[in-house]
Amino acid sequence: MSGKMSVMQRAAAAVVLSVARMASAHAGLIATYGDNPGEDGNDCAGQFGKSFPKCVAPAAPNFGVPNDTPIIIKFDFEGEKVTKIEINSALFPTIDGNEFGFDFGGDGNTGTGTWTYTQGAGDPDITAFVAKGGDFFNYFSTMGDYSDVAYFTPTNPNNGKPFGLSHLSFYDTGVVPEPGSLALLGLGLLGLGASRRRSRD
């Protein structure tokens, strides 16, 4: 057998490479919310418990979301137009929204598209994100990818098509500190500073 690849083998290899590239740019769907009777189809102030900016997405260790994770930023859409941006600037002061880009494939009402995040110095990692449409939302892991990441809103049961995109919300990798933990950390640092001063005297 020759060491050269046949035309068919080259074509098959190209397809495998293309699929691998596409797979790397697709997020992992963790869950769809709003499907069950009486289930709230909102992420913040719904499934995730508190209104922006205190919204916290749940851990999903099997999908690369190791712990509960605070919201970074939320973009509201109407078609292909961003109508509102909310930023959790208390936790993420370096974020201003310009780090994100969106591609709607020519029609922002389809509920599908891609996003890209250009991470600057001091900007947070993104572990998870939400794509909301209608009274439903999909919760995704980024799988560590920030370039041309595909999203889709849940399917409208009336027509079998994805709902039009309402908003995209992005969540950090960090553990959400509880107020008591912050107080203990502060006291510990004060105690450490005092003990160092004593040892110098």
N, C-alpha and C positions, 0 to 999 in steps of 0.2 A: 504494500500500500504506500502511496506517495506521501511525502511530508507536507505537501501543499493542501490547502483547504479547497474543497469544491465550492462552486457558486452557491449550492444549497446550504452547505455548512457555514459559509460566510454570512448568508442571509439569516440563518438561524441564530448565529452568534450576535448579529446586529440587533435582532429582535430581543434576545435575552438581555443585552446591554441596555437597550432602550427601556425595557420593562424595569430593569434594576434602577435606572435613573429616575423613572417615574415613581417607583415605589419609595425611593429615598425622599422624594418631595411630597409624599402623602402623609398626612397625620394619621394617628391611630384613634379611631372612634372608641371612646370609653363608654358612653351611654347616651341615650336619647330620653329626654324628660318631657312630660306632658302627655305621653301615650296612655297612661293608666287613668281610669275614671277618678276624677277629683284631684289628680296630681297637678301641682302648680307648674306651669310651663315657663316660668321666669327663672333666670339664674340669680342675680342679686335681688334681695328682698323676696326671694321665693325659695328655691331649692337650697341655695347657698346661705340663706339665713338673714343677711343684713343688707341694707341699702349701701350703695356706693358712698364712700370709699372703704367701708368696713366689710365688703363682700370677700368671702374666703371660699375658694374651691376645694373640694375634698380630695384627700390623698387617693391615689390609684397606683399602688406599687407595681402591679403587673404591667402597667403601661408607662412606667418611667416617671410617675408623679409620686415621689417618696413620702410626701407629707402634705398637710393642708397648706394651701398656697394663696397669698393675698393678691388682689387685683392690682394690675399696673395701670391699665388704660382701657377705655371703652369708646368705640366709634359707633354712632348711630348713622344709618344710611336711609336714603330715599332714592331708589334706583341706583345710579352710579355716583351719587353725590353724598359726601359726608355732611350731615346736617348738625351734628353735635359731637364734641370730644370731651370726655371727662378723664382727668388724670389724677392718680393718687400721688400727688406731689409731696405729701408729707413723708411717704416711704420711698418715693422714687423721684428725687428732685432733678435728676438729669434728663428725664423724659419730657419731650414737648410735642410728640406726635409725628414730627417730621422723619422719625426713624422708620416709619411704616409706609409701604406702598401696596396698592391693591390693583388687581386685574380682574375684571368682571367678564372677560370673554366676549365683550361687545354688548352685553345685556345684563344690567344690574338687577333686573327683576327675576332672573332665573334661580337665584338662591345658591348658585355655585360660582366658584372663582378661586383665585389664589391670592395670598399675601406674602410680602417679603419684609423682613426686619433687618435693618442695618444697625448692628449694635455698636454704639460708641463707647468711649472710655467712661467707666462708671455706670453704664447702663446695665439693667438687670438681665439675667437669662430669662427665657420664657419656657415654662414647663407645659402649660396647658392653655387652651382657649375655647371659647364658646361661639357658635354660630346660631343665632336665634332667628326664627321666622314664624309668623302666626303666633299661636299659643304653645309653641314647642321650642326646644333648643337641643342642639347636639353639643356634647362635651368631648373635646379631643385632647390627646397628648400631642405635643409637637414632635416627639421622637427625636429631639435634639436638632431639628432642621428648621432654618429660618428663611430659606430661599424658595420662592414659588411653591409655598405650602398650600395644598388643595383643601378647600372646605366645601361643605354642602349643608344646607338647612334640612330639617326633617321633611318628610314627604307629606303633602296635603292628602288626607284620605279621600277627599272629594274628587280629585282629578289625577292622583298618582304622580304629581310633579312636586319638586321641592317648593316650599313656601318662598316668597320673596324675602330677601335678607332684611332683617330689622336692625340687628347690630352684631358686631364682633367684640368680644371682651378677651383680654389677654392677662394671664396670671403668671406670677413669679415662681422661682424655685424655692424661695426661702421659707423657713419655719416662721409661723406667725407667733410673735411673742405675746404672752399674756401679761396684763398689767402687773400682777404679783411677781412674775418672773423678772420684769424690768426693774421693779423696786429692789428686789434681792440683788440683782446684778449691780445696780447703782451703789447699794450699801457695801457690797463686796469690794468694788473698786475704791470707794472711800476708805475702807479699812486697809486695803493694800497700800494706798498712798500714805496713810498715817503711819503704818508700820515701817515703811521705807524711810520716812522722815526721822522716826525714832532711832533707827539703826545708824543713820548718818550722824546723829548728835553725840 
